[in-house]
Amino acid sequence: MGSTSGLVIEAPVVIKALWAGRPEYRRSVTSYDIYEAVLREAVSTPDEFDNWVSNRRPTPG
């Protein structure tokens, strides 16, 4: 397994662990969002995910 594969496996776990205690987790940010950012946008760190969340377009609803 290459280092890129390791990041894809590790990144969502680390990000979810840090977001689990935040009030917006499961309300405006979900596990799906974390996996989407990691897999589609190559987000690999909690700081990158915070930036991704800040810059994403609001979902219609």
Phi, psi and omega per residue, in radians:
M1 nan 2.248 -3.133
G2 -1.392 2.989 -3.105
S3 -1.158 -0.560 3.108
T4 -1.116 -0.732 3.106
S5 -1.078 -0.689 3.111
G6 -1.077 -0.699 3.111
L7 -1.136 -0.694 -3.138
V8 -1.135 -0.601 3.115
I9 -1.368 -0.730 -3.059
E10 -1.357 -0.690 -3.028
A11 -0.981 -0.870 -3.122
P12 -1.112 -0.594 3.138
V13 -1.142 -0.801 -3.140
V14 -1.135 -0.811 -3.122
I15 -1.106 -0.790 3.122
K16 -1.078 -0.695 3.139
A17 -1.079 -0.689 -3.141
L18 -1.312 -0.544 -3.111
W19 -1.522 -0.304 -3.036
A20 -0.981 -0.592 -3.117
G21 -1.576 -0.037 -3.105
R22 -1.451 2.475 -3.082
P23 -1.104 -0.487 -3.123
E24 -1.397 -0.204 3.122
Y25 -1.186 2.292 -3.075
R26 1.356 -0.098 3.033
R27 -1.782 -1.127 3.137
S28 -1.908 -0.220 3.079
V29 -2.275 2.215 -3.101
T30 -2.120 3.021 3.052
S31 -1.018 -0.658 3.109
Y32 -0.993 -0.762 3.123
D33 -1.046 -0.739 -3.134
I34 -1.097 -0.838 3.139
Y35 -1.156 -0.660 3.099
E36 -1.072 -0.791 3.140
A37 -1.102 -0.742 -3.115
V38 -1.217 -0.839 -3.020
L39 -1.411 -0.660 -3.083
R40 -1.651 -0.525 -3.039
E41 -1.974 0.068 3.090
A42 1.071 0.528 3.049
V43 -1.227 2.328 -3.079
S44 -2.337 -0.030 3.131
T45 -2.351 2.765 3.077
P46 -1.017 -0.673 3.109
D47 -1.126 -0.724 3.087
E48 -1.098 -0.677 3.124
F49 -1.169 -0.732 3.080
D50 -0.997 -0.760 3.086
N51 -1.118 -0.729 3.128
W52 -1.052 -0.797 3.134
V53 -1.091 -0.758 -3.117
S54 -1.127 -0.545 -3.044
N55 -1.754 -0.093 -3.114
R56 -1.302 2.729 3.106
R57 -1.352 2.503 3.091
P58 -1.100 2.468 3.124
T59 -1.426 2.429 3.112
P60 -1.157 2.512 -3.140
G61 -3.119 nan nan
